[in-house]
Amino acid sequence: MRQIVAAKLHGITVTDADLNYHGSITLDPDHCEEVRIFPLEFVDIWNKASGARISTYVIYGERGSRCCVLNGAAARTCQVGDELIVCSSAYLDEEQIAGIKPRILTFNRDNSVRDRMFYDATAQEDGAMTFAIRQGSPMGRS
């Protein structure tokens, strides 16, 4: 089994940090549903400003709020205004890698979506893999 990127929110801006909450990251369900990040799913979080790297689970906040709130101990790893990369992963056999088309959203500073894209890894006849970043969504929806 290989750990593979399943979905990514790239450059989402921290809107709040709540040290006194139980833990987790609170995200807008609109963003999560578009890339298929589920509530209670563990994600890796990389802070582009500080380089901090943590792992926690997702809870859904208010729909349409564009929120990105670090809770509990995770709140110590960021400042409001920091840009994060939130990445979920999946464990797959090598033969399954070409079948997964991870969805990625990139963001403007107000957490509105700037771009929609997906990663496309394709197995060639000789077994070699190719990789491309494609605009839109793998299902043809943007």
Secondary structure as a PSIPRED ss2 file (coil, helix, strand):
# PSIPRED VFORMAT (PSIPRED V4.0)

   1 M C   1.000  0.000  0.000
   2 R E   0.000  0.000  1.000
   3 Q E   0.000  0.000  1.000
   4 I E   0.000  0.000  1.000
   5 V E   0.000  0.000  1.000
   6 A E   0.000  0.000  1.000
   7 A E   0.000  0.000  1.000
   8 K E   0.000  0.000  1.000
   9 L E   0.000  0.000  1.000
  10 H E   0.000  0.000  1.000
  11 G E   0.000  0.000  1.000
  12 I E   0.000  0.000  1.000
  13 T E   0.000  0.000  1.000
  14 V C   1.000  0.000  0.000
  15 T C   1.000  0.000  0.000
  16 D E   0.000  0.000  1.000
  17 A E   0.000  0.000  1.000
  18 D E   0.000  0.000  1.000
  19 L C   1.000  0.000  0.000
  20 N C   1.000  0.000  0.000
  21 Y C   1.000  0.000  0.000
  22 H C   1.000  0.000  0.000
  23 G C   1.000  0.000  0.000
  24 S E   0.000  0.000  1.000
  25 I E   0.000  0.000  1.000
  26 T E   0.000  0.000  1.000
  27 L E   0.000  0.000  1.000
  28 D C   1.000  0.000  0.000
  29 P H   0.000  1.000  0.000
  30 D H   0.000  1.000  0.000
  31 H H   0.000  1.000  0.000
  32 C H   0.000  1.000  0.000
  33 E H   0.000  1.000  0.000
  34 E H   0.000  1.000  0.000
  35 V H   0.000  1.000  0.000
  36 R C   1.000  0.000  0.000
  37 I C   1.000  0.000  0.000
  38 F C   1.000  0.000  0.000
  39 P C   1.000  0.000  0.000
  40 L C   1.000  0.000  0.000
  41 E C   1.000  0.000  0.000
  42 F E   0.000  0.000  1.000
  43 V E   0.000  0.000  1.000
  44 D E   0.000  0.000  1.000
  45 I E   0.000  0.000  1.000
  46 W E   0.000  0.000  1.000
  47 N E   0.000  0.000  1.000
  48 K C   1.000  0.000  0.000
  49 A C   1.000  0.000  0.000
  50 S C   1.000  0.000  0.000
  51 G C   1.000  0.000  0.000
  52 A C   1.000  0.000  0.000
  53 R E   0.000  0.000  1.000
  54 I E   0.000  0.000  1.000
  55 S E   0.000  0.000  1.000
  56 T E   0.000  0.000  1.000
  57 Y E   0.000  0.000  1.000
  58 V E   0.000  0.000  1.000
  59 I E   0.000  0.000  1.000
  60 Y E   0.000  0.000  1.000
  61 G C   1.000  0.000  0.000
  62 E C   1.000  0.000  0.000
  63 R C   1.000  0.000  0.000
  64 G C   1.000  0.000  0.000
  65 S C   1.000  0.000  0.000
  66 R C   1.000  0.000  0.000
  67 C C   1.000  0.000  0.000
  68 C E   0.000  0.000  1.000
  69 V E   0.000  0.000  1.000
  70 L E   0.000  0.000  1.000
  71 N E   0.000  0.000  1.000
  72 G H   0.000  1.000  0.000
  73 A H   0.000  1.000  0.000
  74 A H   0.000  1.000  0.000
  75 A H   0.000  1.000  0.000
  76 R H   0.000  1.000  0.000
  77 T H   0.000  1.000  0.000
  78 C C   1.000  0.000  0.000
  79 Q C   1.000  0.000  0.000
  80 V C   1.000  0.000  0.000
  81 G C   1.000  0.000  0.000
  82 D C   1.000  0.000  0.000
  83 E E   0.000  0.000  1.000
  84 L E   0.000  0.000  1.000
  85 I E   0.000  0.000  1.000
  86 V E   0.000  0.000  1.000
  87 C E   0.000  0.000  1.000
  88 S E   0.000  0.000  1.000
  89 S E   0.000  0.000  1.000
  90 A E   0.000  0.000  1.000
  91 Y E   0.000  0.000  1.000
  92 L E   0.000  0.000  1.000
  93 D C   1.000  0.000  0.000
  94 E H   0.000  1.000  0.000
  95 E H   0.000  1.000  0.000
  96 Q H   0.000  1.000  0.000
  97 I H   0.000  1.000  0.000
  98 A H   0.000  1.000  0.000
  99 G H   0.000  1.000  0.000
 100 I C   1.000  0.000  0.000
 101 K C   1.000  0.000  0.000
 102 P C   1.000  0.000  0.000
 103 R E   0.000  0.000  1.000
 104 I E   0.000  0.000  1.000
 105 L E   0.000  0.000  1.000
 106 T E   0.000  0.000  1.000
 107 F E   0.000  0.000  1.000
 108 N C   1.000  0.000  0.000
 109 R C   1.000  0.000  0.000
 110 D C   1.000  0.000  0.000
 111 N C   1.000  0.000  0.000
 112 S C   1.000  0.000  0.000
 113 V E   0.000  0.000  1.000
 114 R E   0.000  0.000  1.000
 115 D E   0.000  0.000  1.000
 116 R E   0.000  0.000  1.000
 117 M E   0.000  0.000  1.000
 118 F E   0.000  0.000  1.000
 119 Y E   0.000  0.000  1.000
 120 D E   0.000  0.000  1.000
 121 A E   0.000  0.000  1.000
 122 T E   0.000  0.000  1.000
 123 A E   0.000  0.000  1.000
 124 Q C   1.000  0.000  0.000
 125 E C   1.000  0.000  0.000
 126 D C   1.000  0.000  0.000
 127 G C   1.000  0.000  0.000
 128 A C   1.000  0.000  0.000
 129 M E   0.000  0.000  1.000
 130 T E   0.000  0.000  1.000
 131 F E   0.000  0.000  1.000
 132 A E   0.000  0.000  1.000
 133 I E   0.000  0.000  1.000
 134 R E   0.000  0.000  1.000
 135 Q E   0.000  0.000  1.000
 136 G C   1.000  0.000  0.000
 137 S C   1.000  0.000  0.000
 138 P C   1.000  0.000  0.000
 139 M C   1.000  0.000  0.000
 140 G C   1.000  0.000  0.000
 141 R C   1.000  0.000  0.000
 142 S C   1.000  0.000  0.000
